Amino acid sequence: MNKSATEINKFKQKRKILNLLHTHKNLSSPDLSKMLRISLPTCIVLLNDLMLAGYVINIGTGESSGGRKPTLYALPKNGFYVISCDFARYSATMAILDCYNDFVSPIVEIDTHIDDPFLVDKLYEVAVKLIAEQNIPESKVYGLGVDMPGLIDSKAGINYTIKDKKFQNIRHDLHERFKKLVYIDNDARMHAFGEFHFGAAKNYFNAIIIHWSWGLGLGIFVNGQLYSGNNGFAGEFSHIPMIENGDLCICGKRGCLETIASSNTIMRLVKNGLDNNEVSSLLHQFKNNPEKISPEDVIHAARMGDEFCISILNDIGSAMGKGLSYIIQLLNPEIIVLSGSLSKARQYVLSPIQQSLNRLCLEKISGNTTLIISEMGDQSALLGSSEMVFQMVFSEMNF
């Protein structure tokens, strides 16, 4: 049966109320009526409908600016949950979050990767276990958000980097198993989405957030909106060409930024240095198994004063600065936030980055761009995926 225009409008207004309460945590009916540009009586009717359905609760009264204290409304903390999953290179993490984006389960690690043929089964098994352990009714879990490396068309739900084409339509496969709303996106964009809503970029409209690790992923916010590009592939910072006939990149091209400013670069420079008898504490620490050296080991050695490791980090900082100079000249952002494992080398990379920017950028542009290191750690992508799913859930609710 077709709904009338009035009913459709009521649904839209209710969805907006849920999204506003999700964003602002609690609001009064006068606040909501002003934000929605509807009359106060209409707003109260909508709120009463939502409370009757259990989607909204009355949490008491707020501060008065004169006259009667306003009644405050909020979402029930135990009323809405989503599952969030963040893929790294060789593993994934998963957690359950409530509608306030608070973690209500431990963050658990899953032994999987994007080309794992049993990926969907593994995610489902861990999710079912987490839901049961937290005693959450399955009906209160509204969606699943997954971020992963790769060229991802989030609208189509396809990860084109997955090698076996029959597994590329990852959203379809997850939806078939979970029977929930599923959102997938590139890991760098979800790190950026988390940073924009909860981290250092929260109060900015034009921001660049870079996830700096084995690759260099970019999240771009223009006028407060996440920019994804024509097919959702915007932000492949790793593969901008930097050196003519440079080293071979995993993408098949030569001289990409990833070949001179990533964790892969660190490992190559360490191997070359140790093969050429560079003096380093790593040589003694890993003399029997140098293949086990990680970028984190290099950062730790630098903190202990290892000049060889400090030099390597300085070099990738200079290369990163050159890459950032293009971004700053083209996009003129208010802020650039560096996140990811290599951002933890802050004292060894920030100065060479800034030196490159001073050398390569117009001061009038770069001088108005703030460059900082993220403080969110590994939770930014889980929070970003959670927030994205909640926005979708509340925008598509059926009453």
Buried (B, 14 or more C-beta within 10 A) or exposed (E): EEEEEEEEEBBEBBBBBBBBBBEEEBBBBEBBBEBBEBEEEEBBBBBEBBBEEEBBBEBEEBEEEEEEEBBBBBBBEEBBBBBBBBBBEEEBBBBBBBBEBEBBBEBBEBEBBBEBEEBBEBBBEBBEEBBEEEEBEEEBBBBBBBBBBBBBBBEBBBBBBBEEEEBBBBBEBBBEBBEBBBBBBBBBBBBBBBBBBBBBBEEBBBBBBBBBBBBBBBBBBEEEEBBBEEBBBBBBBBBBEBBEEBBEBBBEEBBBBBBBBBBBBBBBBBEEBBEEEBEBBBBEBBEEEBEEBBBBBBBBBBBEEBEBBBBBBBBBBBBBBBBBBBBBEEBBBBBBBBBBBBBBBBEBBBBBBBBBBEEBBEEEBBEEBEBBBBEBEBBBBBBBBBBBBBBBBBEEBEE
